[in-house]
Amino acid sequence: MSPVSPLRRSLAGVVGLAGVLALAACSTDAAPAADAPQESAYPLTIDNCGVDLTIDVEPQSVLTVGTSAVALLDAAGASDRITARAGEFGADLPEGLAHEPADAVVVDPSDPAIEAIVGAEPDIIVGYGLFNASEDDVAAVGIPNIVIDGECSHDAALTAKTDFDAIFADVERLALVFGTQDAAATRLDELRAELDALSTAASAQGEGETAAVVYYFSENASLSARGGQGIADDVLLRAGFENIYGDEPSVYLEANIETLLDADPHTIVLAYGLHGESFEDSRAHLLTEPGVDGLTAVREDRIVGVRAADLSPDPGALRGLRAVLEGTGALAG
């Protein structure tokens, strides 16, 4: 990951929530009868980070950029279309995939350049956005680029919060593009049922306590945190906590130890694995910060570890919520 985009290193592009939900509503209104096959009409125009993106024909080959794209496509029933991958920075593929695209060639472990993109010969790109290739580059070679929800603005503030509803709407948007609405509907029923069950378990532990999601972008980096615009904020809210950084209109932010000490949250959620470190490594790093031993969460041993990949804007965030609930005793492990 580059230091200018923590989101890319967290293995996470996209539409604003309002645009995605509007698209989902439109597709629902236009849905055919239950006993009729669902088909998407091409050319198909979708909202893509506030800009209309027209897709001329149904894509048969996909280049994914980042692991969240793989997880979202799998939930949409289209991961079998993945023929090339990039932007995973050596991370493992997401857990629990129905169709693991292990045979898809990794054309670049980091941000792909236009040469690698063209060489992969995809019909479409789905991912967190492009950094070593411009939109003009891919437009010139006729390859549509879908940016997933939660990734539109990267380090800048998003126009709308990415929560679980936005993730589910993004699955619906991708299913519309690939004509896989039936498969997506089945998977979404499962995901929503799991979210309902976890939310019910969370309500049993009460509300009103504060928490923070913090992490280290690299071994030598200073402390960073998750703000109010990303999925981590929704995870904390559903777990019954108020995010001490929830008023920050961004997904990622620098959060020096002084801000954490001042807020003194009840619980600290430590996202780990961004640079290959274990939870124990990351916890040891946190405990070297000056004054950290005065934190209530440290004194009372309420530091909960969650894999950073499970706090990305894709269905894997359900694992993140489960990990928080298990780590706080609201859910048996």
ZADO-1210 file (C-alpha; in nm, 4 decimals, padded with zeros to 6 digits):
<atoms>
<atom x="00.0000" y="00.0000" z="00.0000" code="MET" pos="1"/>
<atom x="00.1157" y="00.3430" z="-00.0647" code="SER" pos="2"/>
<atom x="00.1188" y="00.5912" z="00.2203" code="PRO" pos="3"/>
<atom x="-00.1228" y="00.8174" z="00.0347" code="VAL" pos="4"/>
<atom x="-00.4028" y="00.5642" z="00.0260" code="SER" pos="5"/>
<atom x="-00.4591" y="00.3595" z="00.3417" code="PRO" pos="6"/>
<atom x="-00.7783" y="00.2275" z="00.1863" code="LEU" pos="7"/>
<atom x="-00.5864" y="00.0437" z="-00.0839" code="ARG" pos="8"/>
<atom x="-00.3637" y="-00.1222" z="00.1756" code="ARG" pos="9"/>
<atom x="-00.6657" y="-00.2234" z="00.3745" code="SER" pos="10"/>
<atom x="-00.7441" y="-00.4323" z="00.0691" code="LEU" pos="11"/>
<atom x="-01.0341" y="-00.2603" z="-00.0261" code="ALA" pos="12"/>
<atom x="-01.4211" y="00.2581" z="-00.5275" code="GLY" pos="13"/>
<atom x="-01.7683" y="00.3468" z="-00.6177" code="VAL" pos="14"/>
<atom x="-02.0924" y="00.5056" z="-00.6028" code="VAL" pos="15"/>
<atom x="-02.2339" y="00.7241" z="-00.3316" code="GLY" pos="16"/>
<atom x="-02.4865" y="00.5431" z="-00.1184" code="LEU" pos="17"/>
<atom x="-02.7749" y="00.7503" z="-00.2425" code="ALA" pos="18"/>
<atom x="-02.6921" y="00.6710" z="-00.6041" code="GLY" pos="19"/>
<atom x="-02.6562" y="00.3006" z="-00.5377" code="VAL" pos="20"/>
<atom x="-02.9798" y="00.2771" z="-00.3472" code="LEU" pos="21"/>
<atom x="-03.1582" y="00.4678" z="-00.6183" code="ALA" pos="22"/>
<atom x="-03.0274" y="00.2224" z="-00.8762" code="LEU" pos="23"/>
<atom x="-03.1309" y="-00.0709" z="-00.6618" code="ALA" pos="24"/>
<atom x="-03.4787" y="00.0751" z="-00.6254" code="ALA" pos="25"/>
<atom x="-03.5083" y="00.1269" z="-00.9989" code="CYS" pos="26"/>
<atom x="-03.4001" y="-00.2286" z="-01.0732" code="SER" pos="27"/>
<atom x="-03.6534" y="-00.3547" z="-00.8182" code="THR" pos="28"/>
<atom x="-03.9341" y="-00.1522" z="-00.9721" code="ASP" pos="29"/>
<atom x="-03.8507" y="-00.2925" z="-01.3128" code="ALA" pos="30"/>
<atom x="-03.8136" y="-00.6524" z="-01.1958" code="ALA" pos="31"/>
<atom x="-03.9932" y="-00.9116" z="-01.4092" code="PRO" pos="32"/>
<atom x="-04.2381" y="-01.1639" z="-01.2754" code="ALA" pos="33"/>
<atom x="-04.0906" y="-01.4213" z="-01.0382" code="ALA" pos="34"/>
<atom x="-04.1313" y="-01.7058" z="-01.2880" code="ASP" pos="35"/>
<atom x="-03.9612" y="-01.5169" z="-01.5716" code="ALA" pos="36"/>
<atom x="-03.5836" y="-01.5102" z="-01.6281" code="PRO" pos="37"/>
<atom x="-03.4160" y="-01.1879" z="-01.5213" code="GLN" pos="38"/>
<atom x="-03.2082" y="-01.0181" z="-01.7877" code="GLU" pos="39"/>
<atom x="-03.0240" y="-00.6894" z="-01.7978" code="SER" pos="40"/>
<atom x="-03.0751" y="-00.4747" z="-02.1055" code="ALA" pos="41"/>
<atom x="-02.7647" y="-00.3474" z="-02.2824" code="TYR" pos="42"/>
<atom x="-02.6368" y="-00.0892" z="-02.3341" code="PRO" pos="43"/>
<atom x="-02.6723" y="-00.0509" z="-01.9573" code="LEU" pos="44"/>
<atom x="-02.5979" y="00.2753" z="-01.7772" code="THR" pos="45"/>
<atom x="-02.5147" y="00.2746" z="-01.4063" code="ILE" pos="46"/>
<atom x="-02.4108" y="00.5389" z="-01.1565" code="ASP" pos="47"/>
<atom x="-02.0366" y="00.5113" z="-01.0927" code="ASN" pos="48"/>
<atom x="-01.9051" y="00.7536" z="-00.8309" code="CYS" pos="49"/>
<atom x="-02.1606" y="01.0104" z="-00.9355" code="GLY" pos="50"/>
<atom x="-02.0868" y="00.9707" z="-01.3070" code="VAL" pos="51"/>
<atom x="-02.2893" y="00.7733" z="-01.5604" code="ASP" pos="52"/>
<atom x="-02.1029" y="00.4668" z="-01.6865" code="LEU" pos="53"/>
<atom x="-02.2390" y="00.2908" z="-01.9939" code="THR" pos="54"/>
<atom x="-02.1659" y="-00.0776" z="-02.0475" code="ILE" pos="55"/>
<atom x="-02.2378" y="-00.1843" z="-02.4039" code="ASP" pos="56"/>
<atom x="-02.2519" y="-00.5638" z="-02.3640" code="VAL" pos="57"/>
<atom x="-02.2678" y="-00.8106" z="-02.0774" code="GLU" pos="58"/>
<atom x="-01.9105" y="-00.8561" z="-01.9501" code="PRO" pos="59"/>
<atom x="-01.7664" y="-01.2051" z="-01.9692" code="GLN" pos="60"/>
<atom x="-01.4151" y="-01.1387" z="-01.8363" code="SER" pos="61"/>
<atom x="-01.3267" y="-00.9235" z="-01.5361" code="VAL" pos="62"/>
<atom x="-01.0095" y="-00.7724" z="-01.3988" code="LEU" pos="63"/>
<atom x="-01.0512" y="-00.7162" z="-01.0239" code="THR" pos="64"/>
<atom x="-00.8462" y="-00.4563" z="-00.8385" code="VAL" pos="65"/>
<atom x="-00.8391" y="-00.5375" z="-00.4664" code="GLY" pos="66"/>
<atom x="-00.9912" y="-00.8228" z="-00.2715" code="THR" pos="67"/>
<atom x="-01.3184" y="-00.6428" z="-00.1946" code="SER" pos="68"/>
<atom x="-01.4033" y="-00.6582" z="-00.5649" code="ALA" pos="69"/>
<atom x="-01.3636" y="-01.0364" z="-00.5514" code="VAL" pos="70"/>
<atom x="-01.5904" y="-01.0651" z="-00.2467" code="ALA" pos="71"/>
<atom x="-01.8597" y="-00.8402" z="-00.3948" code="LEU" pos="72"/>
<atom x="-01.8582" y="-01.0189" z="-00.7300" code="LEU" pos="73"/>
<atom x="-01.8836" y="-01.3528" z="-00.5525" code="ASP" pos="74"/>
<atom x="-02.1871" y="-01.2352" z="-00.3555" code="ALA" pos="75"/>
<atom x="-02.3362" y="-01.1089" z="-00.6823" code="ALA" pos="76"/>
<atom x="-02.2902" y="-01.4536" z="-00.8387" code="GLY" pos="77"/>
<atom x="-02.0336" y="-01.3331" z="-01.0919" code="ALA" pos="78"/>
<atom x="-01.6938" y="-01.4320" z="-00.9511" code="SER" pos="79"/>
<atom x="-01.6645" y="-01.7013" z="-01.2160" code="ASP" pos="80"/>
<atom x="-01.6160" y="-01.4152" z="-01.4651" code="ARG" pos="81"/>
<atom x="-01.2903" y="-01.3078" z="-01.2953" code="ILE" pos="82"/>
<atom x="-01.0045" y="-01.3820" z="-01.5335" code="THR" pos="83"/>
<atom x="-00.7356" y="-01.1515" z="-01.3929" code="ALA" pos="84"/>
<atom x="-00.6579" y="-00.9892" z="-01.0572" code="ARG" pos="85"/>
<atom x="-00.4511" y="-00.6975" z="-00.9289" code="ALA" pos="86"/>
<atom x="-00.4155" y="-00.4663" z="-00.6315" code="GLY" pos="87"/>
<atom x="-00.4220" y="-00.7361" z="-00.3626" code="GLU" pos="88"/>
<atom x="-00.0757" y="-00.6557" z="-00.2219" code="PHE" pos="89"/>
<atom x="-00.0125" y="-01.0227" z="-00.1423" code="GLY" pos="90"/>
<atom x="-00.3291" y="-01.0682" z="00.0613" code="ALA" pos="91"/>
<atom x="-00.5154" y="-01.3971" z="00.0676" code="ASP" pos="92"/>
<atom x="-00.8417" y="-01.4241" z="-00.1210" code="LEU" pos="93"/>
<atom x="-01.1500" y="-01.3567" z="00.0960" code="PRO" pos="94"/>
<atom x="-01.2845" y="-01.6429" z="00.3047" code="GLU" pos="95"/>
<atom x="-01.6002" y="-01.8344" z="00.2174" code="GLY" pos="96"/>
<atom x="-01.6144" y="-01.7633" z="-00.1549" code="LEU" pos="97"/>
<atom x="-01.8623" y="-01.9720" z="-00.3543" code="ALA" pos="98"/>
<atom x="-01.6297" y="-01.9571" z="-00.6539" code="HIS" pos="99"/>
<atom x="-01.2648" y="-01.8870" z="-00.5720" code="GLU" pos="100"/>
<atom x="-01.0869" y="-01.7362" z="-00.8747" code="PRO" pos="101"/>
<atom x="-00.7567" y="-01.8953" z="-00.7811" code="ALA" pos="102"/>
<atom x="-00.6710" y="-01.9597" z="-01.1466" code="ASP" pos="103"/>
<atom x="-00.7145" y="-01.5949" z="-01.2428" code="ALA" pos="104"/>
<atom x="-00.3712" y="-01.4547" z="-01.3239" code="VAL" pos="105"/>
<atom x="-00.2376" y="-01.1830" z="-01.0913" code="VAL" pos="106"/>
<atom x="-00.1227" y="-00.9234" z="-01.3426" code="VAL" pos="107"/>
<atom x="00.0112" y="-00.6870" z="-01.0754" code="ASP" pos="108"/>
<atom x="00.0138" y="-00.7338" z="-00.6967" code="PRO" pos="109"/>
<atom x="-00.0244" y="-00.3574" z="-00.6542" code="SER" pos="110"/>
<atom x="-00.1932" y="-00.0843" z="-00.8591" code="ASP" pos="111"/>
<atom x="-00.1943" y="-00.1941" z="-01.2247" code="PRO" pos="112"/>
<atom x="-00.0618" y="00.0261" z="-01.5040" code="ALA" pos="113"/>
<atom x="-00.2472" y="00.0544" z="-01.8348" code="ILE" pos="114"/>
<atom x="-00.0108" y="-00.1952" z="-01.9997" code="GLU" pos="115"/>
<atom x="-00.1014" y="-00.4664" z="-01.7476" code="ALA" pos="116"/>
<atom x="-00.4706" y="-00.3841" z="-01.7782" code="ILE" pos="117"/>
<atom x="-00.4703" y="-00.4067" z="-02.1571" code="VAL" pos="118"/>
<atom x="-00.2593" y="-00.7219" z="-02.1480" code="GLY" pos="119"/>
<atom x="-00.5173" y="-00.8943" z="-01.9280" code="ALA" pos="120"/>
<atom x="-00.7808" y="-00.8342" z="-02.2004" code="GLU" pos="121"/>
<atom x="-01.0760" y="-00.7822" z="-01.9640" code="PRO" pos="122"/>
<atom x="-01.4209" y="-00.6753" z="-02.0763" code="ASP" pos="123"/>
<atom x="-01.4504" y="-00.4693" z="-01.7565" code="ILE" pos="124"/>
<atom x="-01.2606" y="-00.3629" z="-01.4440" code="ILE" pos="125"/>
<atom x="-01.4123" y="-00.3838" z="-01.0944" code="VAL" pos="126"/>
<atom x="-01.2148" y="-00.2517" z="-00.7992" code="GLY" pos="127"/>
<atom x="-01.1060" y="00.0282" z="-00.5711" code="TYR" pos="128"/>
<atom x="-01.0084" y="00.2600" z="-00.8551" code="GLY" pos="129"/>
<atom x="-00.6985" y="00.3164" z="-01.0641" code="LEU" pos="130"/>
<atom x="-00.3829" y="00.4978" z="-00.9605" code="PHE" pos="131"/>
<atom x="-00.1202" y="00.3959" z="-01.2150" code="ASN" pos="132"/>
<atom x="-00.3635" y="00.4273" z="-01.5041" code="ALA" pos="133"/>
<atom x="-00.6023" y="00.7136" z="-01.5734" code="SER" pos="134"/>
<atom x="-00.9695" y="00.7029" z="-01.6619" code="GLU" pos="135"/>
<atom x="-00.8719" y="00.8493" z="-01.9984" code="ASP" pos="136"/>
<atom x="-00.6348" y="00.5550" z="-02.0502" code="ASP" pos="137"/>
<atom x="-00.9006" y="00.2897" z="-01.9959" code="VAL" pos="138"/>
<atom x="-01.1663" y="00.4878" z="-02.1824" code="ALA" pos="139"/>
<atom x="-00.9339" y="00.5090" z="-02.4813" code="ALA" pos="140"/>
<atom x="-00.9097" y="00.1299" z="-02.4979" code="VAL" pos="141"/>
<atom x="-01.2823" y="00.0851" z="-02.4332" code="GLY" pos="142"/>
<atom x="-01.2693" y="-00.0891" z="-02.0933" code="ILE" pos="143"/>
<atom x="-01.5369" y="00.0235" z="-01.8434" code="PRO" pos="144"/>
<atom x="-01.4106" y="00.0692" z="-01.4881" code="ASN" pos="145"/>
<atom x="-01.6559" y="00.0110" z="-01.2021" code="ILE" pos="146"/>
<atom x="-01.5420" y="00.1487" z="-00.8681" code="VAL" pos="147"/>
<atom x="-01.6928" y="-00.0262" z="-00.5673" code="ILE" pos="148"/>
<atom x="-01.8891" y="00.1435" z="-00.2903" code="ASP" pos="149"/>
<atom x="-01.6755" y="00.2782" z="-00.0118" code="GLY" pos="150"/>
<atom x="-01.3834" y="00.3547" z="-00.2426" code="GLU" pos="151"/>
<atom x="-01.4935" y="00.6550" z="-00.4466" code="CYS" pos="152"/>
<atom x="-01.3060" y="00.9182" z="-00.2557" code="SER" pos="153"/>
<atom x="-01.0316" y="00.7152" z="-00.0888" code="HIS" pos="154"/>
<atom x="-00.8610" y="00.9640" z="00.1429" code="ASP" pos="155"/>
<atom x="-01.1204" y="01.2364" z="00.0846" code="ALA" pos="156"/>
<atom x="-01.4612" y="01.2479" z="00.2472" code="ALA" pos="157"/>
<atom x="-01.7284" y="01.0380" z="00.0815" code="LEU" pos="158"/>
<atom x="-02.0567" y="01.1915" z="-00.0245" code="THR" pos="159"/>
<atom x="-02.2449" y="00.9315" z="00.1786" code="ALA" pos="160"/>
<atom x="-02.1579" y="00.6790" z="00.4449" code="LYS" pos="161"/>
<atom x="-02.0732" y="00.3248" z="00.3433" code="THR" pos="162"/>
<atom x="-02.2685" y="00.0928" z="00.5707" code="ASP" pos="163"/>
<atom x="-02.4027" y="-00.2605" z="00.5354" code="PHE" pos="164"/>
<atom x="-02.6991" y="-00.1383" z="00.3305" code="ASP" pos="165"/>
<atom x="-02.4570" y="00.0257" z="00.0880" code="ALA" pos="166"/>
<atom x="-02.2596" y="-00.2986" z="00.0581" code="ILE" pos="167"/>
<atom x="-02.5754" y="-00.4948" z="-00.0182" code="PHE" pos="168"/>
<atom x="-02.6801" y="-00.2307" z="-00.2725" code="ALA" pos="169"/>
<atom x="-02.3415" y="-00.2620" z="-00.4403" code="ASP" pos="170"/>
<atom x="-02.3951" y="-00.6374" z="-00.4742" code="VAL" pos="171"/>
<atom x="-02.7274" y="-00.5609" z="-00.6446" code="GLU" pos="172"/>
<atom x="-02.5599" y="-00.3111" z="-00.8765" code="ARG" pos="173"/>
<atom x="-02.2995" y="-00.5674" z="-00.9840" code="LEU" pos="174"/>
<atom x="-02.5663" y="-00.8348" z="-01.0284" code="ALA" pos="175"/>
<atom x="-02.7497" y="-00.5984" z="-01.2627" code="LEU" pos="176"/>
<atom x="-02.4331" y="-00.5481" z="-01.4670" code="VAL" pos="177"/>
<atom x="-02.3624" y="-00.9202" z="-01.4965" code="PHE" pos="178"/>
<atom x="-02.7226" y="-01.0409" z="-01.5260" code="GLY" pos="179"/>
<atom x="-02.6970" y="-01.2524" z="-01.2100" code="THR" pos="180"/>
<atom x="-02.9839" y="-01.1067" z="-01.0083" code="GLN" pos="181"/>
<atom x="-03.1300" y="-01.4429" z="-00.9044" code="ASP" pos="182"/>
<atom x="-02.8021" y="-01.5698" z="-00.7590" code="ALA" pos="183"/>
<atom x="-02.7423" y="-01.2358" z="-00.5880" code="ALA" pos="184"/>
<atom x="-03.0904" y="-01.2319" z="-00.4361" code="ALA" pos="185"/>
<atom x="-03.0315" y="-01.5710" z="-00.2742" code="THR" pos="186"/>
<atom x="-02.6957" y="-01.4674" z="-00.1339" code="ARG" pos="187"/>
<atom x="-02.8278" y="-01.1330" z="-00.0130" code="LEU" pos="188"/>
<atom x="-03.1063" y="-01.3085" z="00.1767" code="ASP" pos="189"/>
<atom x="-02.8373" y="-01.5087" z="00.3566" code="GLU" pos="190"/>
<atom x="-02.6232" y="-01.2031" z="00.4300" code="LEU" pos="191"/>
<atom x="-02.9163" y="-00.9989" z="00.5594" code="ARG" pos="192"/>
<atom x="-03.0279" y="-01.2858" z="00.7821" code="ALA" pos="193"/>
<atom x="-02.6765" y="-01.3111" z="00.9252" code="GLU" pos="194"/>
<atom x="-02.6660" y="-00.9355" z="00.9857" code="LEU" pos="195"/>
<atom x="-03.0045" y="-00.9480" z="01.1609" code="ASP" pos="196"/>
<atom x="-02.8860" y="-01.2305" z="01.3858" code="ALA" pos="197"/>
<atom x="-02.5654" y="-01.0492" z="01.4772" code="LEU" pos="198"/>
<atom x="-02.7515" y="-00.7242" z="01.5388" code="SER" pos="199"/>
<atom x="-02.9922" y="-00.9040" z="01.7715" code="THR" pos="200"/>
<atom x="-02.7000" y="-01.0481" z="01.9665" code="ALA" pos="201"/>
<atom x="-02.5421" y="-00.7032" z="01.9851" code="ALA" pos="202"/>
<atom x="-02.8534" y="-00.5444" z="02.1322" code="SER" pos="203"/>
<atom x="-02.8230" y="-00.7709" z="02.4341" code="ALA" pos="204"/>
<atom x="-02.5069" y="-00.5965" z="02.5535" code="GLN" pos="205"/>
<atom x="-02.6685" y="-00.2548" z="02.5713" code="GLY" pos="206"/>
<atom x="-02.5573" y="00.0753" z="02.4244" code="GLU" pos="207"/>
<atom x="-02.3896" y="00.3956" z="02.5302" code="GLY" pos="208"/>
<atom x="-02.0262" y="00.2891" z="02.5607" code="GLU" pos="209"/>
<atom x="-01.7593" y="00.4349" z="02.3357" code="THR" pos="210"/>
<atom x="-01.5069" y="00.2568" z="02.1157" code="ALA" pos="211"/>
<atom x="-01.2417" y="00.3287" z="01.8562" code="ALA" pos="212"/>
<atom x="-01.1059" y="00.1356" z="01.5600" code="VAL" pos="213"/>
<atom x="-00.7327" y="00.2023" z="01.5315" code="VAL" pos="214"/>
<atom x="-00.4527" y="00.0508" z="01.3249" code="TYR" pos="215"/>
<atom x="-00.0971" y="00.0934" z="01.2017" code="TYR" pos="216"/>
<atom x="-00.0607" y="00.1361" z="00.8276" code="PHE" pos="217"/>
<atom x="00.2970" y="00.0063" z="00.8376" code="SER" pos="218"/>
<atom x="00.5511" y="-00.1063" z="01.0915" code="GLU" pos="219"/>
<atom x="00.6894" y="00.2454" z="01.1299" code="ASN" pos="220"/>
<atom x="00.3650" y="00.4389" z="01.0879" code="ALA" pos="221"/>
<atom x="00.1951" y="00.6449" z="01.3533" code="SER" pos="222"/>
<atom x="-00.1470" y="00.5526" z="01.4864" code="LEU" pos="223"/>
<atom x="-00.4416" y="00.5821" z="01.2462" code="SER" pos="224"/>
<atom x="-00.8144" y="00.5396" z="01.3030" code="ALA" pos="225"/>
<atom x="-01.1417" y="00.4772" z="01.1213" code="ARG" pos="226"/>
<atom x="-01.3762" y="00.7753" z="01.0916" code="GLY" pos="227"/>
<atom x="-01.7494" y="00.8064" z="01.0471" code="GLY" pos="228"/>
<atom x="-01.7813" y="00.7472" z="00.6735" code="GLN" pos="229"/>
<atom x="-01.6674" y="00.3862" z="00.6394" code="GLY" pos="230"/>
<atom x="-01.8053" y="00.0445" z="00.7237" code="ILE" pos="231"/>
<atom x="-01.6066" y="00.0281" z="01.0496" code="ALA" pos="232"/>
<atom x="-01.8326" y="00.2976" z="01.1935" code="ASP" pos="233"/>
<atom x="-02.1425" y="00.0909" z="01.1149" code="ASP" pos="234"/>
<atom x="-01.9756" y="-00.2132" z="01.2715" code="VAL" pos="235"/>
<atom x="-01.9232" y="-00.0215" z="01.5966" code="LEU" pos="236"/>
<atom x="-02.2769" y="00.1184" z="01.5943" code="LEU" pos="237"/>
<atom x="-02.4291" y="-00.2240" z="01.5396" code="ARG" pos="238"/>
<atom x="-02.2119" y="-00.3647" z="01.8174" code="ALA" pos="239"/>
<atom x="-02.3627" y="-00.1070" z="02.0525" code="GLY" pos="240"/>
<atom x="-02.0780" y="00.1432" z="02.0610" code="PHE" pos="241"/>
<atom x="-02.0356" y="00.5094" z="01.9780" code="GLU" pos="242"/>
<atom x="-01.7307" y="00.5652" z="01.7573" code="ASN" pos="243"/>
<atom x="-01.5142" y="00.8329" z="01.9208" code="ILE" pos="244"/>
<atom x="-01.4020" y="00.9313" z="01.5695" code="TYR" pos="245"/>
<atom x="-01.7519" y="00.9025" z="01.4234" code="GLY" pos="246"/>
<atom x="-01.7852" y="01.2768" z="01.3636" code="ASP" pos="247"/>
<atom x="-01.4851" y="01.2732" z="01.1327" code="GLU" pos="248"/>
<atom x="-01.6188" y="01.2896" z="00.7719" code="PRO" pos="249"/>
<atom x="-01.3691" y="01.0392" z="00.6350" code="SER" pos="250"/>
<atom x="-01.2985" y="00.6679" z="00.6265" code="VAL" pos="251"/>
<atom x="-00.9367" y="00.6894" z="00.7437" code="TYR" pos="252"/>
<atom x="-00.7640" y="00.9525" z="00.9489" code="LEU" pos="253"/>
<atom x="-00.4452" y="01.0112" z="01.1389" code="GLU" pos="254"/>
<atom x="-00.5199" y="00.9767" z="01.5081" code="ALA" pos="255"/>
<atom x="-00.2263" y="01.0499" z="01.7339" code="ASN" pos="256"/>
<atom x="-00.2198" y="00.8895" z="02.0731" code="ILE" pos="257"/>
<atom x="-00.3274" y="01.2156" z="02.2372" code="GLU" pos="258"/>
<atom x="-00.6714" y="01.2015" z="02.0745" code="THR" pos="259"/>
<atom x="-00.7161" y="00.8444" z="02.1948" code="LEU" pos="260"/>
<atom x="-00.6056" y="00.9358" z="02.5466" code="LEU" pos="261"/>
<atom x="-00.8411" y="01.2338" z="02.5558" code="ASP" pos="262"/>
<atom x="-01.1429" y="01.0251" z="02.4485" code="ALA" pos="263"/>
<atom x="-01.0478" y="00.7231" z="02.6653" code="ASP" pos="264"/>
<atom x="-01.2848" y="00.4786" z="02.4901" code="PRO" pos="265"/>
<atom x="-01.4413" y="00.1870" z="02.6742" code="HIS" pos="266"/>
<atom x="-01.3149" y="-00.0561" z="02.4068" code="THR" pos="267"/>
<atom x="-01.0375" y="-00.0426" z="02.1484" code="ILE" pos="268"/>
<atom x="-01.0811" y="-00.2408" z="01.8263" code="VAL" pos="269"/>
<atom x="-00.7358" y="-00.2977" z="01.6805" code="LEU" pos="270"/>
<atom x="-00.7370" y="-00.3697" z="01.3069" code="ALA" pos="271"/>
<atom x="-00.4334" y="-00.5781" z="01.2160" code="TYR" pos="272"/>
<atom x="-00.2725" y="-00.7498" z="00.9199" code="GLY" pos="273"/>
<atom x="-00.2175" y="-00.4519" z="00.6903" code="LEU" pos="274"/>
<atom x="00.1542" y="-00.5183" z="00.6625" code="HIS" pos="275"/>
<atom x="00.1530" y="-00.8850" z="00.7581" code="GLY" pos="276"/>
<atom x="00.1529" y="-00.8292" z="01.1331" code="GLU" pos="277"/>
<atom x="-00.0367" y="-01.0475" z="01.3777" code="SER" pos="278"/>
<atom x="-00.2796" y="-00.9175" z="01.6379" code="PHE" pos="279"/>
<atom x="-00.0149" y="-00.9796" z="01.9023" code="GLU" pos="280"/>
<atom x="00.2382" y="-00.7733" z="01.7039" code="ASP" pos="281"/>
<atom x="-00.0067" y="-00.4892" z="01.6592" code="SER" pos="282"/>
<atom x="-00.1115" y="-00.4973" z="02.0240" code="ARG" pos="283"/>
<atom x="00.2512" y="-00.4839" z="02.1334" code="ALA" pos="284"/>
<atom x="00.3014" y="-00.1828" z="01.9048" code="HIS" pos="285"/>
<atom x="00.0030" y="-00.0042" z="02.0588" code="LEU" pos="286"/>
<atom x="00.1283" y="-00.0705" z="02.4111" code="LEU" pos="287"/>
<atom x="00.4556" y="00.1117" z="02.3350" code="THR" pos="288"/>
<atom x="00.2677" y="00.4390" z="02.2825" code="GLU" pos="289"/>
<atom x="00.3371" y="00.6929" z="02.5582" code="PRO" pos="290"/>
<atom x="00.0615" y="00.7097" z="02.8184" code="GLY" pos="291"/>
<atom x="-00.1375" y="00.4223" z="02.6714" code="VAL" pos="292"/>
<atom x="-00.1263" y="00.2304" z="02.9975" code="ASP" pos="293"/>
<atom x="-00.3602" y="00.4951" z="03.1376" code="GLY" pos="294"/>
<atom x="-00.6386" y="00.4026" z="02.8962" code="LEU" pos="295"/>
<atom x="-00.9383" y="00.2313" z="03.0516" code="THR" pos="296"/>
<atom x="-00.9529" y="-00.0231" z="02.7685" code="ALA" pos="297"/>
<atom x="-00.5886" y="-00.1148" z="02.8295" code="VAL" pos="298"/>
<atom x="-00.6168" y="-00.1366" z="03.2077" code="ARG" pos="299"/>
<atom x="-00.9305" y="-00.3503" z="03.1826" code="GLU" pos="300"/>
<atom x="-00.8035" y="-00.5605" z="02.8925" code="ASP" pos="301"/>
<atom x="-01.0635" y="-00.4557" z="02.6361" code="ARG" pos="302"/>
<atom x="-00.8507" y="-00.4520" z="02.3224" code="ILE" pos="303"/>
<atom x="-01.0295" y="-00.6531" z="02.0522" code="VAL" pos="304"/>
<atom x="-00.8417" y="-00.7713" z="01.7439" code="GLY" pos="305"/>
<atom x="-01.0123" y="-00.7714" z="01.4027" code="VAL" pos="306"/>
<atom x="-00.8448" y="-00.8464" z="01.0721" code="ARG" pos="307"/>
<atom x="-00.8254" y="-00.5251" z="00.8687" code="ALA" pos="308"/>
<atom x="-00.9591" y="-00.7148" z="00.5667" code="ALA" pos="309"/>
<atom x="-01.2792" y="-00.7757" z="00.7655" code="ASP" pos="310"/>
<atom x="-01.3389" y="-00.4027" z="00.7972" code="LEU" pos="311"/>
<atom x="-01.3506" y="-00.3429" z="00.4212" code="SER" pos="312"/>
<atom x="-01.6584" y="-00.2377" z="00.2215" code="PRO" pos="313"/>
<atom x="-01.7664" y="-00.5875" z="00.1210" code="ASP" pos="314"/>
<atom x="-01.9637" y="-00.8772" z="00.2730" code="PRO" pos="315"/>
<atom x="-01.6587" y="-00.9789" z="00.4768" code="GLY" pos="316"/>
<atom x="-01.7447" y="-00.6918" z="00.7114" code="ALA" pos="317"/>
<atom x="-01.9930" y="-00.9339" z="00.8682" code="LEU" pos="318"/>
<atom x="-01.6912" y="-01.1253" z="00.9953" code="ARG" pos="319"/>
<atom x="-01.5623" y="-00.7987" z="01.1393" code="GLY" pos="320"/>
<atom x="-01.8882" y="-00.7420" z="01.3244" code="LEU" pos="321"/>
<atom x="-01.8850" y="-01.0992" z="01.4526" code="ARG" pos="322"/>
<atom x="-01.5258" y="-01.0580" z="01.5734" code="ALA" pos="323"/>
<atom x="-01.6156" y="-00.7414" z="01.7662" code="VAL" pos="324"/>
<atom x="-01.9158" y="-00.9110" z="01.9269" code="LEU" pos="325"/>
<atom x="-01.7133" y="-01.2175" z="02.0203" code="GLU" pos="326"/>
<atom x="-01.4287" y="-01.0038" z="02.1520" code="GLY" pos="327"/>
<atom x="-01.6622" y="-00.8026" z="02.3760" code="THR" pos="328"/>
<atom x="-01.8470" y="-01.1076" z="02.5066" code="GLY" pos="329"/>
<atom x="-02.1765" y="-01.0317" z="02.3346" code="ALA" pos="330"/>
<atom x="-02.1488" y="-01.3445" z="02.1244" code="LEU" pos="331"/>
<atom x="-02.0014" y="-01.6816" z="02.2169" code="ALA" pos="332"/>
<atom x="-01.6976" y="-01.7636" z="02.0046" code="GLY" pos="333"/>
</atoms>
